[in-house]
Amino acid sequence: MPQSYIQIRERLGIKSLYYEVRIQTHIDPIVEETRKYRSMARELDDRYNDYMSKANQSGPSDQR
């Protein structure tokens, strides 16, 4: 009889189902991409204006 995924996990001693991976960056990829698109064309609805204004006010969060 085939073993279920839960039985295999219990046998191997794996407790957590999910893993979280966090990557710290010095630049915000959304801001960089928005700037690139804005340099090529004009936005019709300015949906990222609030996000961009917040991003421009805050500096990098990782001060080493």
C-alpha positions in Angstrom: 0.0 0.0 0.0 1.5 3.4 -0.9 2.4 5.7 1.9 0.8 9.0 2.3 2.7 12.3 2.3 2.0 12.8 6.0 3.3 9.3 6.9 6.5 9.9 4.9 6.9 13.3 6.7 6.4 11.7 10.1 8.9 8.9 9.4 11.5 11.4 8.2 10.9 13.8 11.2 9.8 16.7 9.1 7.6 19.0 11.3 6.8 21.9 9.1 4.9 21.8 5.9 5.9 25.2 4.5 9.2 27.0 4.4 9.5 30.7 4.1 12.4 32.3 2.2 13.2 35.9 2.6 15.6 37.9 0.5 16.8 41.3 1.6 17.5 43.8 -1.2 18.9 47.3 -1.1 16.5 48.4 -3.9 12.8 47.8 -4.3 12.3 45.9 -7.6 8.7 47.3 -8.0 10.1 50.9 -7.7 12.8 50.1 -10.3 10.4 48.5 -12.7 7.9 51.3 -12.3 10.6 53.9 -13.0 11.7 52.0 -16.1 8.2 51.8 -17.5 7.5 55.5 -16.7 10.7 56.5 -18.6 9.3 54.6 -21.7 5.6 55.6 -21.5 3.0 57.6 -19.6 0.6 55.8 -17.2 -3.1 56.3 -17.8 -4.3 55.9 -14.3 -1.3 56.7 -12.0 -2.1 53.6 -9.8 1.5 53.5 -8.4 1.8 57.1 -7.4 1.1 56.5 -3.7 3.6 53.5 -3.6 6.2 55.5 -5.4 5.9 58.5 -3.0 6.2 56.2 0.0 9.2 54.5 -1.6 10.9 57.8 -2.3 10.5 59.1 1.3 11.9 56.0 2.9 15.5 55.0 2.6 17.0 51.5 2.6 15.8 49.7 5.7 19.0 47.7 6.1 21.6 50.0 7.5 24.9 48.0 8.0 
